[in-house]
Amino acid sequence: MEEYKEYRPNVAAIVLSSNYPDKCEFMIARRKGMRRGWQFPQGGIDEGESLETALLRELREEIGTDQVEIVGEYPEWISYDFPKKSRNLRRYPFKGQRQKYFLVRLKEHAEIDLNAFETPEFEEYRFVGMEELFRRITFFKRRVYRQVIDYFKKEGLL
Protein backbone atom coordinates (compact mmCIF):
# COMPACT_ATOMS: atom_id res chain seq x y z
CA MET A 1 0.00 0.00 0.00
CA GLU A 2 1.30 3.47 -0.95
CA GLU A 3 2.26 5.76 1.91
CA TYR A 4 0.70 9.24 1.92
CA LYS A 5 2.15 12.42 3.35
CA GLU A 6 -0.27 14.22 5.57
CA TYR A 7 -1.56 17.42 3.97
CA ARG A 8 -0.50 19.55 1.02
CA PRO A 9 -0.26 23.29 1.88
CA ASN A 10 -2.71 25.18 -0.26
CA VAL A 11 -4.46 28.54 -0.73
CA ALA A 12 -8.13 28.82 -1.69
CA ALA A 13 -10.12 31.79 -2.99
CA ILE A 14 -13.78 32.46 -2.42
CA VAL A 15 -14.24 34.71 -5.44
CA LEU A 16 -17.14 37.14 -5.30
CA SER A 17 -18.40 38.93 -8.41
CA SER A 18 -17.61 42.59 -8.96
CA ASN A 19 -21.23 43.28 -7.87
CA TYR A 20 -20.21 42.67 -4.24
CA PRO A 21 -21.27 44.03 -1.74
CA ASP A 22 -24.54 44.98 -3.47
CA LYS A 23 -25.09 41.39 -4.58
CA CYS A 24 -23.41 38.29 -3.11
CA GLU A 25 -22.51 35.96 -6.00
CA PHE A 26 -19.88 33.23 -5.59
CA MET A 27 -17.76 32.06 -8.50
CA ILE A 28 -17.52 28.29 -8.69
CA ALA A 29 -15.79 26.32 -11.40
CA ARG A 30 -16.11 22.73 -12.58
CA ARG A 31 -12.91 20.72 -12.77
CA LYS A 32 -12.06 19.41 -16.20
CA GLY A 33 -13.51 15.95 -16.80
CA MET A 34 -15.50 15.88 -13.54
CA ARG A 35 -19.26 16.20 -13.97
CA ARG A 36 -19.80 17.06 -10.29
CA GLY A 37 -16.41 18.61 -9.55
CA TRP A 38 -17.57 22.16 -8.67
CA GLN A 39 -15.30 24.07 -6.32
CA PHE A 40 -13.55 27.35 -5.51
CA PRO A 41 -10.19 28.09 -7.16
CA GLN A 42 -7.32 26.74 -5.09
CA GLY A 43 -3.77 25.49 -5.41
CA GLY A 44 -0.48 24.63 -3.84
CA ILE A 45 1.98 27.03 -2.29
CA ASP A 46 5.42 26.97 -3.92
CA GLU A 47 8.61 26.92 -1.83
CA GLY A 48 9.35 30.41 -0.47
CA GLU A 49 6.05 31.89 -1.71
CA SER A 50 3.95 34.13 0.52
CA LEU A 51 0.27 33.27 0.92
CA GLU A 52 -0.83 36.32 -1.06
CA THR A 53 1.66 35.63 -3.89
CA ALA A 54 0.45 32.01 -4.08
CA LEU A 55 -3.17 33.17 -4.09
CA LEU A 56 -2.67 35.60 -6.98
CA ARG A 57 -0.56 33.09 -8.98
CA GLU A 58 -3.19 30.38 -8.55
CA LEU A 59 -5.96 32.75 -9.64
CA ARG A 60 -3.98 33.68 -12.78
CA GLU A 61 -3.37 30.00 -13.55
CA GLU A 62 -6.87 28.72 -12.82
CA ILE A 63 -9.23 31.53 -13.83
CA GLY A 64 -6.96 33.72 -15.97
CA THR A 65 -6.97 36.80 -13.75
CA ASP A 66 -5.51 38.10 -10.53
CA GLN A 67 -7.52 41.30 -10.73
CA VAL A 68 -9.08 40.96 -7.28
CA GLU A 69 -9.32 42.83 -4.01
CA ILE A 70 -8.77 40.80 -0.86
CA VAL A 71 -11.82 41.35 1.34
CA GLY A 72 -10.95 38.95 4.16
CA GLU A 73 -8.77 36.08 5.30
CA TYR A 74 -9.86 33.09 7.35
CA PRO A 75 -7.73 33.23 10.52
CA GLU A 76 -6.78 29.54 10.66
CA TRP A 77 -5.61 26.75 8.40
CA ILE A 78 -8.29 24.16 7.60
CA SER A 79 -7.62 20.59 6.49
CA TYR A 80 -9.72 18.09 4.59
CA ASP A 81 -9.07 14.56 3.36
CA PHE A 82 -9.36 13.44 -0.23
CA PRO A 83 -11.95 10.69 -0.64
CA LYS A 84 -10.14 7.36 -0.15
CA LYS A 85 -11.15 5.97 -3.53
CA SER A 86 -9.76 9.01 -5.38
CA ARG A 87 -6.34 9.03 -3.68
CA ASN A 88 -4.99 6.50 -6.15
CA LEU A 89 -5.99 8.79 -9.03
CA ARG A 90 -4.31 11.89 -7.62
CA ARG A 91 -0.98 13.10 -8.84
CA TYR A 92 -0.03 14.21 -5.34
CA PRO A 93 0.94 11.72 -2.64
CA PHE A 94 -1.08 13.47 0.08
CA LYS A 95 -3.88 12.36 2.37
CA GLY A 96 -5.59 15.72 1.79
CA GLN A 97 -5.01 19.44 1.81
CA ARG A 98 -4.29 22.05 4.45
CA GLN A 99 -5.76 25.33 3.23
CA LYS A 100 -5.69 29.03 3.94
CA TYR A 101 -8.87 30.71 2.67
CA PHE A 102 -9.24 34.21 1.28
CA LEU A 103 -12.42 36.09 0.43
CA VAL A 104 -11.79 38.15 -2.71
CA ARG A 105 -13.84 40.42 -4.95
CA LEU A 106 -13.26 40.59 -8.69
CA LYS A 107 -12.34 44.07 -9.82
CA GLU A 108 -14.82 45.82 -12.10
CA HIS A 109 -13.14 45.01 -15.44
CA ALA A 110 -11.55 41.66 -14.57
CA GLU A 111 -12.10 38.99 -17.22
CA ILE A 112 -12.19 35.29 -16.40
CA ASP A 113 -10.42 33.05 -18.92
CA LEU A 114 -10.31 29.37 -17.97
CA ASN A 115 -7.96 28.69 -20.90
CA ALA A 116 -5.34 31.28 -19.96
CA PHE A 117 -2.93 28.68 -18.58
CA GLU A 118 -1.27 25.96 -20.67
CA THR A 119 -3.16 23.16 -18.90
CA PRO A 120 -6.64 24.37 -17.89
CA GLU A 121 -7.96 22.90 -14.65
CA PHE A 122 -11.55 24.03 -15.14
CA GLU A 123 -13.92 23.75 -18.08
CA GLU A 124 -16.88 25.79 -16.87
CA TYR A 125 -17.67 28.46 -14.31
CA ARG A 126 -20.67 30.33 -13.03
CA PHE A 127 -21.69 32.80 -10.37
CA VAL A 128 -24.20 31.41 -7.89
CA GLY A 129 -26.00 32.41 -4.72
CA MET A 130 -25.47 30.75 -1.36
CA GLU A 131 -28.13 28.04 -1.78
CA GLU A 132 -26.90 26.91 -5.18
CA LEU A 133 -23.30 27.01 -3.96
CA PHE A 134 -23.92 24.25 -1.43
CA ARG A 135 -26.03 22.19 -3.85
CA ARG A 136 -23.28 22.17 -6.48
CA ILE A 137 -20.05 21.94 -4.47
CA THR A 138 -18.34 18.56 -4.47
CA PHE A 139 -19.42 16.57 -1.39
CA PHE A 140 -16.09 16.25 0.41
CA LYS A 141 -15.50 20.03 0.49
CA ARG A 142 -18.91 21.06 1.84
CA ARG A 143 -17.97 20.95 5.53
CA VAL A 144 -14.94 23.19 5.02
CA TYR A 145 -16.80 25.59 2.75
CA ARG A 146 -19.63 25.88 5.28
CA GLN A 147 -17.14 26.62 8.09
CA VAL A 148 -15.39 29.34 6.09
CA ILE A 149 -18.59 30.92 4.72
CA ASP A 150 -20.13 30.95 8.21
CA TYR A 151 -17.04 32.73 9.55
CA PHE A 152 -17.20 35.44 6.86
CA LYS A 153 -20.95 35.84 7.51
CA LYS A 154 -20.32 36.24 11.24
CA GLU A 155 -17.67 38.88 10.45
CA GLY A 156 -20.25 40.81 8.39
CA LEU A 157 -18.43 40.25 5.11
CA LEU A 158 -21.18 38.13 3.52
PyMOL commands that place a pseudoatom at each C-alpha (Angstrom):
pseudoatom trace, name=CA, resn=MET, resi=1, chain=A, elem=C, hetatm=0, pos=[0.000, 0.000, 0.000]
pseudoatom trace, name=CA, resn=GLU, resi=2, chain=A, elem=C, hetatm=0, pos=[1.296, 3.468, -0.947]
pseudoatom trace, name=CA, resn=GLU, resi=3, chain=A, elem=C, hetatm=0, pos=[2.258, 5.764, 1.913]
pseudoatom trace, name=CA, resn=TYR, resi=4, chain=A, elem=C, hetatm=0, pos=[0.704, 9.236, 1.921]
pseudoatom trace, name=CA, resn=LYS, resi=5, chain=A, elem=C, hetatm=0, pos=[2.149, 12.416, 3.348]
pseudoatom trace, name=CA, resn=GLU, resi=6, chain=A, elem=C, hetatm=0, pos=[-0.275, 14.220, 5.573]
pseudoatom trace, name=CA, resn=TYR, resi=7, chain=A, elem=C, hetatm=0, pos=[-1.564, 17.419, 3.968]
pseudoatom trace, name=CA, resn=ARG, resi=8, chain=A, elem=C, hetatm=0, pos=[-0.497, 19.549, 1.017]
pseudoatom trace, name=CA, resn=PRO, resi=9, chain=A, elem=C, hetatm=0, pos=[-0.259, 23.285, 1.883]
pseudoatom trace, name=CA, resn=ASN, resi=10, chain=A, elem=C, hetatm=0, pos=[-2.710, 25.181, -0.259]
pseudoatom trace, name=CA, resn=VAL, resi=11, chain=A, elem=C, hetatm=0, pos=[-4.459, 28.536, -0.733]
pseudoatom trace, name=CA, resn=ALA, resi=12, chain=A, elem=C, hetatm=0, pos=[-8.129, 28.819, -1.690]
pseudoatom trace, name=CA, resn=ALA, resi=13, chain=A, elem=C, hetatm=0, pos=[-10.118, 31.787, -2.989]
pseudoatom trace, name=CA, resn=ILE, resi=14, chain=A, elem=C, hetatm=0, pos=[-13.778, 32.462, -2.419]
pseudoatom trace, name=CA, resn=VAL, resi=15, chain=A, elem=C, hetatm=0, pos=[-14.241, 34.710, -5.445]
pseudoatom trace, name=CA, resn=LEU, resi=16, chain=A, elem=C, hetatm=0, pos=[-17.143, 37.143, -5.304]
pseudoatom trace, name=CA, resn=SER, resi=17, chain=A, elem=C, hetatm=0, pos=[-18.401, 38.928, -8.409]
pseudoatom trace, name=CA, resn=SER, resi=18, chain=A, elem=C, hetatm=0, pos=[-17.610, 42.586, -8.962]
pseudoatom trace, name=CA, resn=ASN, resi=19, chain=A, elem=C, hetatm=0, pos=[-21.231, 43.280, -7.866]
pseudoatom trace, name=CA, resn=TYR, resi=20, chain=A, elem=C, hetatm=0, pos=[-20.207, 42.673, -4.243]
pseudoatom trace, name=CA, resn=PRO, resi=21, chain=A, elem=C, hetatm=0, pos=[-21.273, 44.028, -1.740]
pseudoatom trace, name=CA, resn=ASP, resi=22, chain=A, elem=C, hetatm=0, pos=[-24.540, 44.977, -3.473]
pseudoatom trace, name=CA, resn=LYS, resi=23, chain=A, elem=C, hetatm=0, pos=[-25.088, 41.386, -4.584]
pseudoatom trace, name=CA, resn=CYS, resi=24, chain=A, elem=C, hetatm=0, pos=[-23.409, 38.293, -3.108]
pseudoatom trace, name=CA, resn=GLU, resi=25, chain=A, elem=C, hetatm=0, pos=[-22.513, 35.961, -5.996]
pseudoatom trace, name=CA, resn=PHE, resi=26, chain=A, elem=C, hetatm=0, pos=[-19.881, 33.233, -5.590]
pseudoatom trace, name=CA, resn=MET, resi=27, chain=A, elem=C, hetatm=0, pos=[-17.764, 32.063, -8.500]
pseudoatom trace, name=CA, resn=ILE, resi=28, chain=A, elem=C, hetatm=0, pos=[-17.520, 28.290, -8.686]
pseudoatom trace, name=CA, resn=ALA, resi=29, chain=A, elem=C, hetatm=0, pos=[-15.791, 26.321, -11.402]
pseudoatom trace, name=CA, resn=ARG, resi=30, chain=A, elem=C, hetatm=0, pos=[-16.114, 22.731, -12.584]
pseudoatom trace, name=CA, resn=ARG, resi=31, chain=A, elem=C, hetatm=0, pos=[-12.914, 20.716, -12.775]
pseudoatom trace, name=CA, resn=LYS, resi=32, chain=A, elem=C, hetatm=0, pos=[-12.056, 19.411, -16.203]
pseudoatom trace, name=CA, resn=GLY, resi=33, chain=A, elem=C, hetatm=0, pos=[-13.509, 15.951, -16.798]
pseudoatom trace, name=CA, resn=MET, resi=34, chain=A, elem=C, hetatm=0, pos=[-15.497, 15.879, -13.543]
pseudoatom trace, name=CA, resn=ARG, resi=35, chain=A, elem=C, hetatm=0, pos=[-19.257, 16.198, -13.967]
pseudoatom trace, name=CA, resn=ARG, resi=36, chain=A, elem=C, hetatm=0, pos=[-19.797, 17.059, -10.294]
pseudoatom trace, name=CA, resn=GLY, resi=37, chain=A, elem=C, hetatm=0, pos=[-16.413, 18.610, -9.545]
pseudoatom trace, name=CA, resn=TRP, resi=38, chain=A, elem=C, hetatm=0, pos=[-17.568, 22.158, -8.671]
pseudoatom trace, name=CA, resn=GLN, resi=39, chain=A, elem=C, hetatm=0, pos=[-15.298, 24.075, -6.317]
pseudoatom trace, name=CA, resn=PHE, resi=40, chain=A, elem=C, hetatm=0, pos=[-13.552, 27.351, -5.511]
pseudoatom trace, name=CA, resn=PRO, resi=41, chain=A, elem=C, hetatm=0, pos=[-10.189, 28.091, -7.163]
pseudoatom trace, name=CA, resn=GLN, resi=42, chain=A, elem=C, hetatm=0, pos=[-7.316, 26.744, -5.086]
pseudoatom trace, name=CA, resn=GLY, resi=43, chain=A, elem=C, hetatm=0, pos=[-3.773, 25.489, -5.414]
pseudoatom trace, name=CA, resn=GLY, resi=44, chain=A, elem=C, hetatm=0, pos=[-0.480, 24.632, -3.835]
pseudoatom trace, name=CA, resn=ILE, resi=45, chain=A, elem=C, hetatm=0, pos=[1.984, 27.031, -2.292]
pseudoatom trace, name=CA, resn=ASP, resi=46, chain=A, elem=C, hetatm=0, pos=[5.422, 26.970, -3.916]
pseudoatom trace, name=CA, resn=GLU, resi=47, chain=A, elem=C, hetatm=0, pos=[8.606, 26.922, -1.834]
pseudoatom trace, name=CA, resn=GLY, resi=48, chain=A, elem=C, hetatm=0, pos=[9.346, 30.412, -0.468]
pseudoatom trace, name=CA, resn=GLU, resi=49, chain=A, elem=C, hetatm=0, pos=[6.051, 31.889, -1.711]
pseudoatom trace, name=CA, resn=SER, resi=50, chain=A, elem=C, hetatm=0, pos=[3.954, 34.127, 0.524]
pseudoatom trace, name=CA, resn=LEU, resi=51, chain=A, elem=C, hetatm=0, pos=[0.273, 33.272, 0.918]
pseudoatom trace, name=CA, resn=GLU, resi=52, chain=A, elem=C, hetatm=0, pos=[-0.825, 36.322, -1.063]
pseudoatom trace, name=CA, resn=THR, resi=53, chain=A, elem=C, hetatm=0, pos=[1.655, 35.626, -3.888]
pseudoatom trace, name=CA, resn=ALA, resi=54, chain=A, elem=C, hetatm=0, pos=[0.455, 32.009, -4.083]
pseudoatom trace, name=CA, resn=LEU, resi=55, chain=A, elem=C, hetatm=0, pos=[-3.174, 33.170, -4.092]
pseudoatom trace, name=CA, resn=LEU, resi=56, chain=A, elem=C, hetatm=0, pos=[-2.666, 35.598, -6.977]
pseudoatom trace, name=CA, resn=ARG, resi=57, chain=A, elem=C, hetatm=0, pos=[-0.564, 33.090, -8.980]
pseudoatom trace, name=CA, resn=GLU, resi=58, chain=A, elem=C, hetatm=0, pos=[-3.192, 30.379, -8.548]
pseudoatom trace, name=CA, resn=LEU, resi=59, chain=A, elem=C, hetatm=0, pos=[-5.961, 32.751, -9.635]
pseudoatom trace, name=CA, resn=ARG, resi=60, chain=A, elem=C, hetatm=0, pos=[-3.981, 33.678, -12.777]
pseudoatom trace, name=CA, resn=GLU, resi=61, chain=A, elem=C, hetatm=0, pos=[-3.370, 29.998, -13.549]
pseudoatom trace, name=CA, resn=GLU, resi=62, chain=A, elem=C, hetatm=0, pos=[-6.868, 28.725, -12.824]
pseudoatom trace, name=CA, resn=ILE, resi=63, chain=A, elem=C, hetatm=0, pos=[-9.234, 31.535, -13.834]
pseudoatom trace, name=CA, resn=GLY, resi=64, chain=A, elem=C, hetatm=0, pos=[-6.960, 33.721, -15.966]
pseudoatom trace, name=CA, resn=THR, resi=65, chain=A, elem=C, hetatm=0, pos=[-6.968, 36.805, -13.753]
pseudoatom trace, name=CA, resn=ASP, resi=66, chain=A, elem=C, hetatm=0, pos=[-5.509, 38.102, -10.531]
pseudoatom trace, name=CA, resn=GLN, resi=67, chain=A, elem=C, hetatm=0, pos=[-7.524, 41.299, -10.732]
pseudoatom trace, name=CA, resn=VAL, resi=68, chain=A, elem=C, hetatm=0, pos=[-9.079, 40.962, -7.280]
pseudoatom trace, name=CA, resn=GLU, resi=69, chain=A, elem=C, hetatm=0, pos=[-9.322, 42.834, -4.011]
pseudoatom trace, name=CA, resn=ILE, resi=70, chain=A, elem=C, hetatm=0, pos=[-8.766, 40.803, -0.857]
pseudoatom trace, name=CA, resn=VAL, resi=71, chain=A, elem=C, hetatm=0, pos=[-11.817, 41.347, 1.344]
pseudoatom trace, name=CA, resn=GLY, resi=72, chain=A, elem=C, hetatm=0, pos=[-10.948, 38.948, 4.158]
pseudoatom trace, name=CA, resn=GLU, resi=73, chain=A, elem=C, hetatm=0, pos=[-8.765, 36.080, 5.300]
pseudoatom trace, name=CA, resn=TYR, resi=74, chain=A, elem=C, hetatm=0, pos=[-9.864, 33.086, 7.345]
pseudoatom trace, name=CA, resn=PRO, resi=75, chain=A, elem=C, hetatm=0, pos=[-7.733, 33.234, 10.520]
pseudoatom trace, name=CA, resn=GLU, resi=76, chain=A, elem=C, hetatm=0, pos=[-6.780, 29.544, 10.662]
pseudoatom trace, name=CA, resn=TRP, resi=77, chain=A, elem=C, hetatm=0, pos=[-5.609, 26.748, 8.400]
pseudoatom trace, name=CA, resn=ILE, resi=78, chain=A, elem=C, hetatm=0, pos=[-8.285, 24.159, 7.597]
pseudoatom trace, name=CA, resn=SER, resi=79, chain=A, elem=C, hetatm=0, pos=[-7.621, 20.589, 6.491]
pseudoatom trace, name=CA, resn=TYR, resi=80, chain=A, elem=C, hetatm=0, pos=[-9.718, 18.094, 4.594]
pseudoatom trace, name=CA, resn=ASP, resi=81, chain=A, elem=C, hetatm=0, pos=[-9.071, 14.563, 3.363]
pseudoatom trace, name=CA, resn=PHE, resi=82, chain=A, elem=C, hetatm=0, pos=[-9.362, 13.443, -0.233]
pseudoatom trace, name=CA, resn=PRO, resi=83, chain=A, elem=C, hetatm=0, pos=[-11.952, 10.692, -0.640]
pseudoatom trace, name=CA, resn=LYS, resi=84, chain=A, elem=C, hetatm=0, pos=[-10.140, 7.362, -0.150]
pseudoatom trace, name=CA, resn=LYS, resi=85, chain=A, elem=C, hetatm=0, pos=[-11.155, 5.972, -3.534]
pseudoatom trace, name=CA, resn=SER, resi=86, chain=A, elem=C, hetatm=0, pos=[-9.756, 9.008, -5.385]
pseudoatom trace, name=CA, resn=ARG, resi=87, chain=A, elem=C, hetatm=0, pos=[-6.343, 9.035, -3.680]
pseudoatom trace, name=CA, resn=ASN, resi=88, chain=A, elem=C, hetatm=0, pos=[-4.987, 6.499, -6.150]
pseudoatom trace, name=CA, resn=LEU, resi=89, chain=A, elem=C, hetatm=0, pos=[-5.987, 8.792, -9.027]
pseudoatom trace, name=CA, resn=ARG, resi=90, chain=A, elem=C, hetatm=0, pos=[-4.315, 11.893, -7.618]
pseudoatom trace, name=CA, resn=ARG, resi=91, chain=A, elem=C, hetatm=0, pos=[-0.976, 13.102, -8.842]
pseudoatom trace, name=CA, resn=TYR, resi=92, chain=A, elem=C, hetatm=0, pos=[-0.029, 14.214, -5.343]
pseudoatom trace, name=CA, resn=PRO, resi=93, chain=A, elem=C, hetatm=0, pos=[0.935, 11.721, -2.643]
pseudoatom trace, name=CA, resn=PHE, resi=94, chain=A, elem=C, hetatm=0, pos=[-1.081, 13.469, 0.078]
pseudoatom trace, name=CA, resn=LYS, resi=95, chain=A, elem=C, hetatm=0, pos=[-3.881, 12.364, 2.371]
pseudoatom trace, name=CA, resn=GLY, resi=96, chain=A, elem=C, hetatm=0, pos=[-5.588, 15.719, 1.792]
pseudoatom trace, name=CA, resn=GLN, resi=97, chain=A, elem=C, hetatm=0, pos=[-5.014, 19.442, 1.808]
pseudoatom trace, name=CA, resn=ARG, resi=98, chain=A, elem=C, hetatm=0, pos=[-4.289, 22.051, 4.454]
pseudoatom trace, name=CA, resn=GLN, resi=99, chain=A, elem=C, hetatm=0, pos=[-5.761, 25.329, 3.233]
pseudoatom trace, name=CA, resn=LYS, resi=100, chain=A, elem=C, hetatm=0, pos=[-5.687, 29.026, 3.940]
pseudoatom trace, name=CA, resn=TYR, resi=101, chain=A, elem=C, hetatm=0, pos=[-8.866, 30.706, 2.669]
pseudoatom trace, name=CA, resn=PHE, resi=102, chain=A, elem=C, hetatm=0, pos=[-9.240, 34.212, 1.283]
pseudoatom trace, name=CA, resn=LEU, resi=103, chain=A, elem=C, hetatm=0, pos=[-12.416, 36.089, 0.432]
pseudoatom trace, name=CA, resn=VAL, resi=104, chain=A, elem=C, hetatm=0, pos=[-11.791, 38.151, -2.711]
pseudoatom trace, name=CA, resn=ARG, resi=105, chain=A, elem=C, hetatm=0, pos=[-13.843, 40.416, -4.950]
pseudoatom trace, name=CA, resn=LEU, resi=106, chain=A, elem=C, hetatm=0, pos=[-13.263, 40.585, -8.691]
pseudoatom trace, name=CA, resn=LYS, resi=107, chain=A, elem=C, hetatm=0, pos=[-12.338, 44.070, -9.816]
pseudoatom trace, name=CA, resn=GLU, resi=108, chain=A, elem=C, hetatm=0, pos=[-14.816, 45.816, -12.100]
pseudoatom trace, name=CA, resn=HIS, resi=109, chain=A, elem=C, hetatm=0, pos=[-13.137, 45.012, -15.438]
pseudoatom trace, name=CA, resn=ALA, resi=110, chain=A, elem=C, hetatm=0, pos=[-11.550, 41.657, -14.569]
pseudoatom trace, name=CA, resn=GLU, resi=111, chain=A, elem=C, hetatm=0, pos=[-12.102, 38.985, -17.216]
pseudoatom trace, name=CA, resn=ILE, resi=112, chain=A, elem=C, hetatm=0, pos=[-12.186, 35.288, -16.403]
pseudoatom trace, name=CA, resn=ASP, resi=113, chain=A, elem=C, hetatm=0, pos=[-10.417, 33.049, -18.917]
pseudoatom trace, name=CA, resn=LEU, resi=114, chain=A, elem=C, hetatm=0, pos=[-10.306, 29.373, -17.974]
pseudoatom trace, name=CA, resn=ASN, resi=115, chain=A, elem=C, hetatm=0, pos=[-7.958, 28.686, -20.905]
pseudoatom trace, name=CA, resn=ALA, resi=116, chain=A, elem=C, hetatm=0, pos=[-5.340, 31.275, -19.960]
pseudoatom trace, name=CA, resn=PHE, resi=117, chain=A, elem=C, hetatm=0, pos=[-2.927, 28.683, -18.581]
pseudoatom trace, name=CA, resn=GLU, resi=118, chain=A, elem=C, hetatm=0, pos=[-1.271, 25.964, -20.674]
pseudoatom trace, name=CA, resn=THR, resi=119, chain=A, elem=C, hetatm=0, pos=[-3.160, 23.158, -18.897]
pseudoatom trace, name=CA, resn=PRO, resi=120, chain=A, elem=C, hetatm=0, pos=[-6.643, 24.373, -17.893]
pseudoatom trace, name=CA, resn=GLU, resi=121, chain=A, elem=C, hetatm=0, pos=[-7.961, 22.902, -14.649]
pseudoatom trace, name=CA, resn=PHE, resi=122, chain=A, elem=C, hetatm=0, pos=[-11.548, 24.026, -15.136]
pseudoatom trace, name=CA, resn=GLU, resi=123, chain=A, elem=C, hetatm=0, pos=[-13.918, 23.753, -18.078]
pseudoatom trace, name=CA, resn=GLU, resi=124, chain=A, elem=C, hetatm=0, pos=[-16.883, 25.790, -16.871]
pseudoatom trace, name=CA, resn=TYR, resi=125, chain=A, elem=C, hetatm=0, pos=[-17.668, 28.457, -14.307]
pseudoatom trace, name=CA, resn=ARG, resi=126, chain=A, elem=C, hetatm=0, pos=[-20.674, 30.325, -13.034]
pseudoatom trace, name=CA, resn=PHE, resi=127, chain=A, elem=C, hetatm=0, pos=[-21.694, 32.796, -10.369]
pseudoatom trace, name=CA, resn=VAL, resi=128, chain=A, elem=C, hetatm=0, pos=[-24.197, 31.410, -7.891]
pseudoatom trace, name=CA, resn=GLY, resi=129, chain=A, elem=C, hetatm=0, pos=[-26.003, 32.414, -4.721]
pseudoatom trace, name=CA, resn=MET, resi=130, chain=A, elem=C, hetatm=0, pos=[-25.470, 30.752, -1.359]
pseudoatom trace, name=CA, resn=GLU, resi=131, chain=A, elem=C, hetatm=0, pos=[-28.129, 28.036, -1.782]
pseudoatom trace, name=CA, resn=GLU, resi=132, chain=A, elem=C, hetatm=0, pos=[-26.901, 26.907, -5.183]
pseudoatom trace, name=CA, resn=LEU, resi=133, chain=A, elem=C, hetatm=0, pos=[-23.297, 27.006, -3.965]
pseudoatom trace, name=CA, resn=PHE, resi=134, chain=A, elem=C, hetatm=0, pos=[-23.924, 24.254, -1.426]
pseudoatom trace, name=CA, resn=ARG, resi=135, chain=A, elem=C, hetatm=0, pos=[-26.031, 22.193, -3.848]
pseudoatom trace, name=CA, resn=ARG, resi=136, chain=A, elem=C, hetatm=0, pos=[-23.279, 22.171, -6.476]
pseudoatom trace, name=CA, resn=ILE, resi=137, chain=A, elem=C, hetatm=0, pos=[-20.053, 21.941, -4.468]
pseudoatom trace, name=CA, resn=THR, resi=138, chain=A, elem=C, hetatm=0, pos=[-18.341, 18.555, -4.473]
pseudoatom trace, name=CA, resn=PHE, resi=139, chain=A, elem=C, hetatm=0, pos=[-19.425, 16.571, -1.394]
pseudoatom trace, name=CA, resn=PHE, resi=140, chain=A, elem=C, hetatm=0, pos=[-16.092, 16.250, 0.413]
pseudoatom trace, name=CA, resn=LYS, resi=141, chain=A, elem=C, hetatm=0, pos=[-15.499, 20.033, 0.492]
pseudoatom trace, name=CA, resn=ARG, resi=142, chain=A, elem=C, hetatm=0, pos=[-18.909, 21.065, 1.839]
pseudoatom trace, name=CA, resn=ARG, resi=143, chain=A, elem=C, hetatm=0, pos=[-17.975, 20.951, 5.533]
pseudoatom trace, name=CA, resn=VAL, resi=144, chain=A, elem=C, hetatm=0, pos=[-14.941, 23.187, 5.022]
pseudoatom trace, name=CA, resn=TYR, resi=145, chain=A, elem=C, hetatm=0, pos=[-16.804, 25.587, 2.746]
pseudoatom trace, name=CA, resn=ARG, resi=146, chain=A, elem=C, hetatm=0, pos=[-19.626, 25.875, 5.285]
pseudoatom trace, name=CA, resn=GLN, resi=147, chain=A, elem=C, hetatm=0, pos=[-17.145, 26.616, 8.085]
pseudoatom trace, name=CA, resn=VAL, resi=148, chain=A, elem=C, hetatm=0, pos=[-15.386, 29.341, 6.090]
pseudoatom trace, name=CA, resn=ILE, resi=149, chain=A, elem=C, hetatm=0, pos=[-18.593, 30.917, 4.717]
pseudoatom trace, name=CA, resn=ASP, resi=150, chain=A, elem=C, hetatm=0, pos=[-20.130, 30.949, 8.209]
pseudoatom trace, name=CA, resn=TYR, resi=151, chain=A, elem=C, hetatm=0, pos=[-17.044, 32.727, 9.546]
pseudoatom trace, name=CA, resn=PHE, resi=152, chain=A, elem=C, hetatm=0, pos=[-17.205, 35.435, 6.864]
pseudoatom trace, name=CA, resn=LYS, resi=153, chain=A, elem=C, hetatm=0, pos=[-20.954, 35.838, 7.509]
pseudoatom trace, name=CA, resn=LYS, resi=154, chain=A, elem=C, hetatm=0, pos=[-20.320, 36.239, 11.244]
pseudoatom trace, name=CA, resn=GLU, resi=155, chain=A, elem=C, hetatm=0, pos=[-17.672, 38.877, 10.453]
pseudoatom trace, name=CA, resn=GLY, resi=156, chain=A, elem=C, hetatm=0, pos=[-20.245, 40.806, 8.394]
pseudoatom trace, name=CA, resn=LEU, resi=157, chain=A, elem=C, hetatm=0, pos=[-18.429, 40.251, 5.110]
pseudoatom trace, name=CA, resn=LEU, resi=158, chain=A, elem=C, hetatm=0, pos=[-21.182, 38.125, 3.518]
for i in range(1, 158): cmd.bond("trace and resi %d" % i, "trace and resi %d" % (i + 1))
show_as sticks, trace
zoom trace
